[in-house]
Amino acid sequence: MQINAQVIRATAVAGLGGLLFGFDTVVVSGTNASLTALYNLSPSGLGFTVASALIGTVIGALTAGIPGQKLGRRDSLRIMAALYFIAALGCAFAWSWPSLIVFRVLSGLAIGGSSVLGPMYISELSPAQYRGRLVGFFQVNIVVGVLIAYLSNYVIGLQHLGSTEWRWQLGVAAIPAALFVVALFGIPRSPRWLAMMGRREEALKVLNLIGDPDPQKRLDRIEKEINEERAVAHMPLFRKAHARGIFVAVTVGAFTQFSGINAILYYLSDIFRLGGATSISSAGQSVAVGATNLVATLIAMSLIDKIGRKKLLLTGTFGLVICLFLVGLVFHMDAHKTLLVWLLMAYIACFAFSQGAVVWVYISEVFPTAVRAKGQALGSSSHWIFNAIISYAFPVMLRRSSAATFWFFSAMMVLDLVLVSTLYPETSNVSLEDISAHLSH
């Protein structure tokens, strides 16, 4: 089966959820100084302001399956798109700090929900031989969204809008969110969801629409898979046979955050200002880091099946140890701060080449079919929970000692190297059944 225009359109539209995911996640980095001054925030207050979106993200990721099951993937994405739009306008017109927090939590709900529903929708429409690349498009869009957020902050900063600048930076996301809402009315429902609801004729129409060469055969296969999944839905996740899979899924999510990645992305402008940059130059340096992230992600995605997950993880994590140690050394010596942008560009490249490319793949591969959905929910939750904790603590840590903060992250990556080299399996080019059998012993 080849990719037709309908599949491309549906993937591109669902991918907008990933772009908004990336944009809303890091756009706050350009507003931290303004929000701190406006609301007289302490380091912990700033940390909570940033982490508040992640509270919503955890809730959204854990509960997205409920509307996804009842309303369908596409219609649930419409709800997420509406939340993105409301949250962007709400942040732009926030009348107090508590109101800003409420709208940031709403933004987090959209991020968490779309992070589950977007890839799910794309995978259920995609031809099998292109599924990995099409689902990977969602991840690429997240990184593109990060880059656009940094670029947007830079361009808005050049307008010298004064006290309203942060409102424009947070509110501009309403434009792509509105486009997302409209575009979602031009794509079909998931054929898998239609089959789950017993709507066979509609499922066949969608399969014909997306160019499946034998719609009836594919529908029969989908219904068989659904029946098999329902037959084992009662199987518990927390069993001895799944212990190693649980360990890998939880630790790969946790150590992704212990690399400092999201804390650094959220506070990137603040880090550059600590290094002596102005607000405009720090925004420009953030764009350079975002561009490096995109290029490295594309390279990593082209290599993940050739080199293997474990080798990518080990290679990139070793680079993270070095980069984080050197950033800490720059702050400790209070010298050579012009090196910060280069070190952080190298850092983001190493991350994109390792954890950034591998984390979601590992989480999806280390559980048998019967508990895969439950296992993915557990791994994703640990990822977002540690994200919220570290993002909340980061400004406090940075205030106490910038050098010690980055050395802490470097030490965590040393521990991660030990865990990956001794306890993680290589899952590249290994069937899911063989992976499950290996991990259960």
Buried (B, 14 or more C-beta within 10 A) or exposed (E): BEBEEBBEBBBBBBBBBBBBBBBBBBBBBBBBBBBBEEBEBEBBBBBBBBBBBBBBBBBBBBBBBEBBEEBBBBBBBBBBBBBBBBBBBBBBEBEEBEEBBBBBBBBBBBBBBBBBBBBBBBBBBBBEEBBBBBBBBBBBBBBBBBBBBBBBBBBBBEEEEEEEBBBBBBBBBBEBBBBBBEBBEEBBBBBBBBBBBEBBEBBBBBBEBBBBEEBEEBBEEBBEEBEEBEEEEEEEBEEEEBEBBBBBBBBBBBBBBBBBBBBBBBBBBBBBBBBEBEBEBBBBBBBBBBBBBBBBBBBBBEBBEEBBBBBBBBEBBBBBBBBBBBBBBBBBEEEEBEBBBBBBBBBBBBBBBBBBBBBBBBBBBBBBBBBBBBBBBBBBBBBBBBBBBBBBBBBBBBBEBBBBBBBBBBBBBBEBBEBBEEEBBEBBEBEBEEBBEBBBE
